[in-house]
Amino acid sequence: MNKNVPNILTMIRIACTPIIILLFLLPIPKGIGVFVALGIYVFGCFTDMLDGYIARKYKLITDFGKFMDQIADKFITTTAMILVLFSGVTRGWLAVLMLLIVVLRDILISGIRMVAANKNYVIPADIYGKVKSFFLDIASMILMLYIGLRATLNTNFVNYVRVLGIAIMIVGVILSVISCINYSVNAVKTIKGSNVIEEEKQEEITEEPKKEEKSKKSAETKKIKK
């Protein structure tokens, strides 16, 4: 399979982001624009799973793919969160708080990854981060659905959809905090452990010449005694 396939899917996900913004914000009647934006968002999330599956199965993992895949994920996920949270689905302070937690968590982990990469350490993503992404994606989909339904229906069912979406998003935000703590702890352990190993190796390297000198001196001493 062509090595460019996973990368093409990643770039498609990035290209979907401005289209989602445009369709969501345009005053298209009866929520049609929001529904179409929802469909594109679902498609974008599907490409995220698909490009990772293809890259792993056919061993098409590239440095470009590793870098751009993370950017594409942040592009589309953060965009969806901003659009739905500031569309009157919840109180303003709660929307700001949830968004800040998720964005600041991503910035912190990106910084840790950069530091680890400079030291040639690879810190794998934890299960909490993957589950967090799943919950946030599902929550954004449900809230997009609510915003579209709100423009066409006026029933209690629509409000239940909103409550469900907010509840799932809160769970995703909590998982973001847990993931951040767990990832940071693992990163510190990995870097510290690697530093200890390097120090031990350095000590062995410096001790070898000393041992050689001692053995030479002992040999010379034996010769003198003889």
SEBA-796367 format. One line per 3 residues: number of its first residue (from 1); their letters; for each residue y, z, x of N, C-alpha, C, O. Coordinates in steps of 0.02 Angstrom, whole numbers. Layout:
% SEBA-796367
NUM) A) Y:Z:X:Y:Z:X:Y:Z:X:Y:Z:X | ...;
% end
This chain:
% SEBA-796367
1) MNK) -60:0:42:0:0:0:63:0:44:63:30:98 | 115:-34:21:177:-38:58:208:30:68:213:70:22 | 229:44:130:259:108:146:324:120:107:345:178:99;
4) NVP) 356:67:84:420:74:50:414:97:-22:465:115:-52 | 354:96:-51:346:112:-122:371:182:-139:412:189:-185 | 349:235:-104:375:302:-120:450:307:-110:485:340:-149;
7) NIL) 476:274:-58:548:276:-44:587:239:-98:642:259:-117 | 558:184:-123:592:147:-177:596:190:-240:648:192:-274 | 542:226:-255:542:271:-313:594:327:-304:626:347:-352;
10) TMI) 601:351:-243:651:402:-229:722:375:-241:763:408:-272 | 734:314:-217:800:284:-227:814:268:-300:871:270:-323 | 762:251:-337:770:240:-409:793:303:-443:834:302:-489;
13) RIA) 765:361:-421:784:425:-450:858:440:-437:893:466:-481 | 881:423:-378:952:432:-363:995:386:-407:1047:406:-432 | 972:323:-415:1009:275:-456:1012:296:-529:1059:279:-565;
16) CTP) 961:333:-552:959:356:-622:1014:407:-636:1037:412:-693 | 1035:444:-585:1083:499:-596:1149:477:-626:1168:504:-678 | 1185:428:-597:1248:407:-629:1239:376:-698:1284:381:-740;
19) III) 1182:345:-709:1169:316:-776:1162:372:-828:1187:366:-884 | 1127:425:-809:1119:483:-853:1188:513:-870:1202:528:-927 | 1229:521:-818:1296:549:-829:1336:506:-877:1367:532:-924;
22) LLF) 1335:441:-866:1374:395:-907:1351:397:-980:1392:403:-1026 | 1287:391:-991:1260:390:-1060:1271:457:-1095:1285:458:-1155 | 1266:511:-1058:1274:578:-1088:1346:590:-1110:1359:620:-1162;
25) LLP) 1394:566:-1069:1465:582:-1082:1499:531:-1127:1550:547:-1158 | 1472:471:-1132:1503:421:-1175:1498:443:-1249:1446:468:-1270 | 1550:432:-1288:1549:453:-1359:1508:405:-1403:1535:375:-1449;
28) IPK) 1445:398:-1387:1401:354:-1427:1379:392:-1489:1354:448:-1483 | 1387:364:-1548:1374:401:-1610:1300:420:-1620:1255:388:-1592 | 1290:472:-1660:1223:496:-1680:1179:517:-1621:1117:515:-1625;
31) GIG) 1210:536:-1567:1173:562:-1510:1130:511:-1475:1086:529:-1436 | 1141:447:-1488:1098:395:-1459:1104:395:-1383:1054:389:-1347 | 1165:402:-1358:1176:403:-1286:1138:460:-1252:1109:452:-1199;
34) VFV) 1139:519:-1285:1104:578:-1257:1029:567:-1258:995:585:-1210 | 1003:537:-1312:931:524:-1316:909:475:-1261:856:483:-1231 | 950:423:-1250:933:375:-1197:937:409:-1128:895:397:-1085;
37) ALG) 988:451:-1119:995:488:-1056:934:533:-1045:909:540:-990 | 910:563:-1099:850:605:-1096:790:564:-1074:751:586:-1032 | 782:504:-1102:727:460:-1083:729:442:-1010:678:441:-976;
40) IYV) 789:427:-984:796:409:-914:782:470:-870:752:463:-816 | 803:529:-893:790:590:-854:714:604:-850:689:622:-797 | 680:595:-905:606:604:-905:575:554:-856:530:572:-818;
43) FGC) 599:493:-858:573:441:-812:587:461:-740:543:453:-697 | 647:488:-726:664:509:-658:619:565:-633:597:564:-576 | 605:613:-677:559:668:-659:489:642:-646:453:667:-602;
46) FTD) 469:591:-684:403:561:-674:398:527:-606:347:532:-572 | 452:492:-586:452:460:-520:447:511:-464:419:497:-411 | 474:572:-476:469:625:-426:396:643:-414:375:649:-356;
49) MLD) 358:651:-467:287:667:-460:249:607:-430:204:616:-388 | 267:547:-452:231:487:-431:240:471:-358:192:455:-323 | 302:476:-333:313:457:-263:279:507:-216:253:488:-163;
52) GYI) 278:571:-235:243:621:-194:168:609:-194:136:615:-142 | 141:592:-252:69:578:-257:49:518:-215:0:520:-178 | 88:464:-220:73:403:-183:79:416:-108:36:394:-69;
55) ARK) 132:451:-87:143:464:-16:86:505:14:65:492:70 | 62:554:-24:8:597:3:-59:561:2:-98:565:49 | -73:525:-53:-138:493:-60:-148:437:-9:-202:431:21;
58) YKL) -96:397:1:-103:339:46:-72:352:115:-64:306:155 | -54:415:128:-26:435:192:35:392:211:38:363:265 | 82:389:164:143:350:174:204:395:184:260:375:169;
61) ITD) 192:456:208:246:503:218:289:482:277:263:470:332 | 354:476:267:400:456:319:457:508:325:467:547:279 | 492:507:381:549:552:390:604:538:339:635:583:312;
64) FGK) 614:473:326:664:454:276:645:481:207:687:507:171 | 581:475:190:557:500:126:564:575:119:585:599:66 | 548:612:172:555:684:170:627:705:157:640:751:118;
67) FMD) 673:670:190:744:687:185:773:667:117:805:707:83 | 760:604:97:791:578:36:759:606:-27:792:611:-79 | 695:625:-23:661:652:-82:695:717:-105:705:728:-165;
70) QIA) 712:760:-57:746:822:-74:815:809:-104:835:842:-152 | 851:761:-75:918:744:-101:913:717:-171:952:735:-214 | 865:672:-182:856:642:-249:840:696:-301:866:694:-357;
73) DKF) 797:743:-283:780:798:-329:842:838:-348:853:853:-407 | 882:855:-297:943:895:-310:992:855:-352:1025:883:-396 | 998:791:-338:1044:748:-375:1030:751:-450:1073:769:-490;
76) ITT) 968:735:-468:953:726:-538:946:793:-575:967:800:-632 | 916:843:-541:905:908:-574:970:945:-584:984:971:-638 | 1012:948:-532:1076:983:-537:1122:948:-587:1157:981:-625;
79) TAM) 1121:882:-587:1161:844:-635:1142:861:-707:1185:873:-749 | 1077:862:-720:1054:878:-788:1074:949:-808:1095:960:-864 | 1068:997:-762:1087:1065:-776:1161:1071:-794:1180:1103:-842;
82) ILV) 1203:1038:-754:1276:1040:-766:1292:1010:-834:1331:1039:-873 | 1263:953:-849:1277:919:-912:1258:961:-973:1297:966:-1020 | 1199:991:-972:1176:1027:-1031:1209:1096:-1037:1227:1118:-1092;
85) LFS) 1218:1130:-980:1244:1199:-982:1318:1201:-1004:1340:1250:-1033 | 1354:1147:-989:1425:1146:-1008:1437:1101:-1068:1490:1069:-1075 | 1387:1100:-1112:1394:1063:-1175:1391:1110:-1235:1372:1090:-1290;
88) GVT) 1408:1173:-1223:1410:1221:-1278:1343:1248:-1300:1335:1270:-1357 | 1293:1246:-1256:1227:1270:-1275:1221:1346:-1266:1177:1377:-1296 | 1266:1375:-1225:1264:1448:-1214:1334:1471:-1195:1380:1431:-1189;
91) RGW) 1341:1536:-1184:1406:1564:-1164:1425:1538:-1095:1382:1525:-1052 | 1490:1530:-1084:1514:1501:-1022:1495:1541:-961:1476:1512:-910 | 1499:1608:-965:1483:1650:-906:1409:1643:-887:1392:1644:-828;
94) LAV) 1365:1637:-938:1294:1630:-924:1279:1562:-893:1238:1557:-848 | 1313:1511:-917:1304:1444:-889:1325:1442:-816:1289:1415:-774 | 1383:1471:-801:1407:1473:-732:1360:1513:-687:1344:1491:-632;
97) LML) 1337:1570:-712:1293:1614:-673:1228:1578:-655:1206:1579:-598 | 1196:1547:-705:1132:1513:-692:1140:1455:-644:1099:1446:-599 | 1194:1417:-653:1205:1360:-609:1219:1383:-537:1193:1353:-490;
100) LIV) 1259:1435:-530:1274:1460:-463:1212:1485:-427:1202:1472:-368 | 1169:1521:-463:1107:1547:-432:1064:1490:-406:1040:1492:-349 | 1055:1439:-447:1012:1383:-427:1043:1343:-369:1008:1327:-321;
103) VLR) 1108:1329:-373:1141:1289:-321:1144:1327:-255:1129:1299:-202 | 1164:1391:-257:1169:1430:-196:1100:1441:-164:1093:1442:-103 | 1049:1448:-206:980:1454:-180:961:1391:-142:932:1395:-88;
106) DIL) 977:1333:-171:960:1270:-138:997:1262:-72:969:1238:-22 | 1061:1283:-70:1101:1278:-9:1071:1323:45:1065:1303:103 | 1053:1385:26:1025:1432:75:959:1406:104:949:1408:165;
109) ISG) 915:1382:61:850:1358:85:858:1294:128:822:1284:176 | 906:1252:109:919:1192:150:943:1213:220:924:1182:270 | 985:1265:223:1007:1290:287:950:1318:329:947:1305:389;
112) IRM) 905:1355:297:847:1383:332:803:1326:359:778:1330:415 | 794:1274:318:753:1218:340:783:1183:400:747:1161:445 | 850:1177:401:883:1145:457:874:1185:521:860:1157:574;
115) VAA) 881:1251:516:871:1294:574:799:1289:599:787:1283:659 | 752:1291:552:681:1287:571:666:1219:602:628:1215:651 | 694:1166:575:682:1099:601:709:1092:673:678:1060:715;
118) NKN) 766:1123:686:794:1120:754:749:1155:805:750:1139:864 | 710:1203:781:663:1238:824:592:1210:820:544:1238:846 | 587:1152:785:522:1118:777:471:1159:737:411:1157:750;
121) YVI) 497:1198:689:453:1236:645:452:1203:576:503:1180:552 | 393:1202:546:387:1176:478:368:1233:432:315:1265:440 | 411:1247:383:398:1301:335:382:1268:268:427:1240:236;
124) PAD) 320:1271:245:301:1236:183:333:1267:122:348:1327:121 | 344:1226:71:371:1251:8:320:1297:-26:260:1286:-21 | 345:1349:-59:300:1396:-91:288:1376:-164:323:1334:-191;
127) IYG) 239:1408:-194:221:1393:-263:276:1410:-312:284:1377:-364 | 315:1463:-295:370:1483:-340:422:1428:-346:450:1415:-400 | 436:1395:-290:485:1340:-291:462:1282:-335:502:1253:-372;
130) KVK) 398:1266:-331:372:1211:-371:372:1228:-445:390:1186:-487 | 352:1289:-461:352:1310:-532:424:1315:-558:438:1298:-615 | 469:1338:-514:540:1341:-533:566:1273:-553:600:1266:-604;
133) SFF) 551:1223:-513:574:1155:-527:546:1130:-594:582:1098:-633 | 483:1145:-607:452:1125:-670:488:1156:-730:503:1122:-779 | 501:1221:-726:535:1256:-781:605:1229:-792:626:1219:-849;
136) LDI) 642:1218:-738:711:1193:-745:712:1123:-774:755:1107:-815 | 665:1081:-753:661:1013:-780:646:1014:-855:678:980:-894 | 596:1054:-874:577:1059:-945:635:1087:-986:649:1062:-1041;
139) ASM) 669:1138:-960:726:1168:-995:782:1117:-1006:811:1113:-1060 | 797:1078:-955:850:1027:-961:831:974:-1012:873:951:-1050 | 767:955:-1013:743:906:-1063:752:934:-1134:776:899:-1179;
142) ILM) 731:996:-1144:735:1027:-1211:808:1033:-1233:824:1021:-1292 | 852:1052:-1187:923:1060:-1205:956:993:-1217:1001:988:-1259 | 935:941:-1181:960:873:-1197:938:853:-1266:976:824:-1305;
145) LYI) 875:868:-1282:850:853:-1349:890:889:-1402:907:861:-1454 | 906:953:-1389:946:992:-1436:1015:960:-1446:1039:955:-1503 | 1047:940:-1391:1115:911:-1396:1113:846:-1437:1158:832:-1475;
148) GLR) 1060:807:-1427:1053:746:-1466:1040:760:-1540:1069:729:-1584 | 996:809:-1553:981:827:-1622:1041:858:-1657:1051:849:-1717 | 1081:895:-1619:1140:928:-1647:1189:878:-1676:1226:893:-1723;
151) ATL) 1189:818:-1648:1235:766:-1672:1209:730:-1734:1246:693:-1766 | 1146:742:-1750:1117:706:-1808:1091:752:-1863:1090:732:-1921 | 1070:813:-1845:1041:858:-1894:1081:922:-1899:1118:941:-1853;
154) NTN) 1075:956:-1956:1109:1020:-1965:1060:1069:-1997:1069:1089:-2055 | 1009:1088:-1958:958:1133:-1984:946:1189:-1934:966:1185:-1876 | 913:1243:-1957:898:1299:-1913:850:1279:-1857:850:1308:-1803;
157) FVN) 809:1229:-1871:760:1206:-1820:796:1186:-1756:772:1199:-1701 | 854:1153:-1763:891:1130:-1705:911:1190:-1661:908:1186:-1600 | 932:1244:-1693:952:1304:-1654:892:1335:-1618:900:1361:-1563;
160) YVR) 833:1331:-1649:773:1357:-1616:758:1318:-1551:736:1346:-1501 | 771:1253:-1553:762:1211:-1494:809:1235:-1439:789:1239:-1380 | 871:1251:-1457:920:1275:-1408:896:1341:-1376:898:1349:-1315;
163) VLG) 875:1388:-1418:852:1453:-1393:793:1445:-1346:789:1478:-1295 | 746:1401:-1364:688:1388:-1322:709:1361:-1254:684:1383:-1203 | 755:1313:-1255:778:1283:-1193:813:1334:-1147:801:1335:-1087;
166) IAI) 856:1376:-1176:891:1427:-1136:841:1477:-1108:848:1497:-1050 | 792:1497:-1148:742:1546:-1126:703:1519:-1066:692:1554:-1017 | 682:1456:-1071:644:1425:-1015:687:1418:-953:664:1427:-897;
169) MIV) 751:1402:-963:796:1395:-906:807:1463:-871:810:1465:-810 | 812:1516:-910:820:1583:-881:759:1600:-838:766:1628:-783 | 700:1583:-863:639:1594:-824:642:1554:-758:624:1579:-705;
172) GVI) 666:1491:-763:672:1450:-703:721:1479:-653:710:1476:-593 | 776:1508:-678:826:1538:-634:797:1600:-599:808:1610:-540 | 760:1641:-636:727:1700:-607:678:1678:-553:674:1709:-500;
175) LSV) 640:1626:-566:593:1599:-516:631:1572:-455:605:1574:-399 | 692:1548:-466:732:1524:-409:747:1581:-362:743:1574:-301 | 765:1639:-390:779:1698:-349:716:1721:-312:719:1734:-251;
178) ISC) 660:1725:-347:597:1746:-316:578:1697:-261:558:1718:-206 | 585:1632:-274:568:1581:-225:612:1588:-163:588:1581:-107 | 676:1600:-174:723:1607:-118:704:1665:-73:703:1659:-12;
181) INY) 689:1722:-104:670:1782:-65:605:1769:-27:600:1783:33 | 555:1741:-62:490:1729:-31:496:1679:26:466:1688:79 | 534:1625:16:542:1574:67:578:1602:128:560:1588:185;
184) SVN) 630:1642:116:669:1671:171:625:1718:213:628:1717:274 | 585:1760:179:541:1807:214:490:1768:256:478:1785:314 | 459:1716:227:411:1676:264:443:1641:324:412:1634:376;
187) AVK) 505:1618:314:540:1585:369:553:1632:427:542:1615:485 | 575:1693:411:587:1742:463:523:1759:500:523:1763:561 | 468:1769:463:404:1784:494:381:1727:540:357:1739:595;
190) TIK) 388:1666:516:366:1608:555:406:1602:619:377:1593:673 | 472:1607:614:515:1599:673:504:1657:722:500:1646:782 | 499:1718:695:487:1776:739:420:1771:774:414:1783:834;
193) GSN) 368:1752:735:301:1745:764:300:1693:818:268:1702:870 | 334:1637:807:335:1583:857:373:1606:919:354:1589:975 | 427:1645:909:466:1670:966:424:1717:1009:428:1715:1070;
196) VIE) 384:1760:976:341:1806:1012:291:1768:1055:279:1785:1113 | 260:1715:1025:211:1675:1061:243:1641:1122:214:1638:1176 | 304:1615:1112:340:1582:1167:356:1632:1223:350:1615:1282;
199) EEK) 376:1693:1203:391:1744:1254:328:1763:1293:331:1772:1354 | 272:1768:1258:209:1784:1292:190:1729:1341:167:1742:1396 | 198:1666:1320:183:1610:1364:228:1610:1425:206:1598:1481;
202) QEE) 293:1625:1413:341:1627:1468:323:1682:1518:328:1673:1578 | 301:1739:1491:281:1794:1534:220:1775:1576:216:1791:1636 | 173:1740:1545:114:1717:1581:133:1669:1637:105:1671:1692;
205) ITE) 181:1625:1622:203:1576:1672:236:1612:1732:224:1594:1789 | 277:1662:1717:312:1698:1771:265:1745:1809:276:1759:1868 | 212:1768:1776:165:1814:1809:117:1778:1856:94:1806:1905;
208) EPK) 103:1714:1841:55:1676:1882:77:1670:1955:37:1682:2000 | 141:1653:1968:162:1650:2039:157:1718:2073:140:1722:2132 | 172:1772:2035:167:1839:2064:95:1855:2083:83:1883:2136;
211) KEE) 49:1837:2041:-22:1848:2056:-44:1810:2118:-81:1835:2159 | -19:1747:2123:-36:1706:2180:-9:1736:2245:-42:1737:2296 | 53:1763:2241:83:1794:2299:44:1856:2320:32:1867:2379;
214) KSK) 23:1897:2271:-16:1956:2285:-83:1939:2318:-104:1971:2366 | -115:1887:2291:-180:1866:2319:-172:1841:2391:-214:1854:2434 | -116:1804:2404:-103:1780:2472:-91:1838:2520:-116:1839:2576;
217) KSA) -51:1887:2496:-36:1945:2538:-99:1985:2554:-109:2007:2611 | -142:1994:2504:-204:2031:2514:-249:1994:2563:-282:2024:2605 | -250:1926:2558:-291:1886:2604:-264:1892:2675:-303:1898:2722;
220) ETK) -198:1891:2681:-167:1898:2748:-181:1967:2778:-194:1974:2838 | -179:2018:2734:-192:2086:2757:-263:2093:2782:-276:2126:2832 | -309:2061:2747:-380:2062:2768:-389:2029:2835:-428:2052:2877;
223) KIK) -353:1973:2846:-359:1938:2910:-333:1981:2967:-363:1983:3021 | -278:2016:2956:-248:2059:3007:-297:2115:3024:-306:2132:3083 | -327:2145:2974:-375:2199:2985:-435:2176:3026:-460:2212:3069;
226) K) -457:2115:3012:-513:2088:3050:-494:2078:3122:-536:2055:3162;
% end
